């Protein structure tokens, strides 16, 4: 299960890498908040083998787990 390790990476319009957000994880889907200060995505829990929603505060470089459900989630972030 899962897609493998991925890292959210910023690029400029010319395709030059500017930096990364968070750590590498088995993640699916990416969505920005309307104010572009937060990034949401689903990250695979290696123990339960289910995805939970995580939020990245871009300015603070902090990732916070938003859901804690052991059930398989059908998320809008896909």
C-alpha positions in Angstrom: 0.0 0.0 0.0 1.1 3.6 -0.6 2.9 5.4 -3.3 6.4 5.6 -1.7 8.2 8.5 -0.1 7.6 12.0 -1.6 8.7 15.4 -0.6 6.6 18.6 -1.2 8.9 20.9 -3.2 8.6 24.5 -4.3 9.6 25.5 -7.8 9.7 28.9 -9.5 8.0 29.5 -12.9 11.3 28.7 -14.6 11.4 25.3 -13.0 14.2 26.0 -10.5 13.9 24.4 -7.1 13.3 26.9 -4.3 12.9 24.7 -1.3 10.9 22.0 0.4 8.0 21.7 2.9 8.2 19.2 5.7 9.9 15.8 5.6 9.6 13.0 3.1 6.5 10.8 3.6 4.2 8.4 1.9 1.7 11.1 0.9 -1.3 11.5 -1.5 -2.8 14.7 -2.7 -2.0 18.3 -2.0 -4.3 21.3 -1.4 -3.6 24.9 -0.4 -5.8 26.9 2.0 -7.4 29.9 0.4 -4.9 32.3 2.0 -2.0 30.0 0.8 -0.5 29.8 4.3 -1.3 26.1 4.9 -0.9 23.0 2.8 -3.0 19.9 3.4 -2.3 16.4 2.3 -2.9 12.7 3.3 0.0 10.8 4.8 0.1 7.1 5.3 0.4 5.8 8.8 2.9 2.9 8.6 1.3 1.1 11.6 -2.4 1.2 10.7 -1.8 1.4 6.9 -4.4 4.1 6.6 -4.1 7.8 5.5 -4.8 10.7 7.8 -5.0 14.4 6.9 -2.0 16.5 7.9 -1.7 20.3 7.7 1.6 22.2 7.1 1.9 25.8 8.4 4.3 27.2 5.8 5.5 30.2 7.7 6.2 28.2 10.9 7.5 25.1 9.0 5.3 23.0 11.2 3.3 19.8 10.3 0.2 19.0 12.4 -1.9 15.8 12.2 -5.5 16.8 11.7 -7.3 13.4 11.7 -6.7 10.4 13.9 -9.1 7.9 12.5 -8.0 4.2 12.2 -10.6 3.8 9.5 -9.7 4.3 5.9 -10.5 7.9 4.9 -12.1 9.2 1.7 -10.7 12.7 1.7 -11.2 15.7 -0.5 -7.4 16.0 -0.7 -6.6 13.6 -3.5 
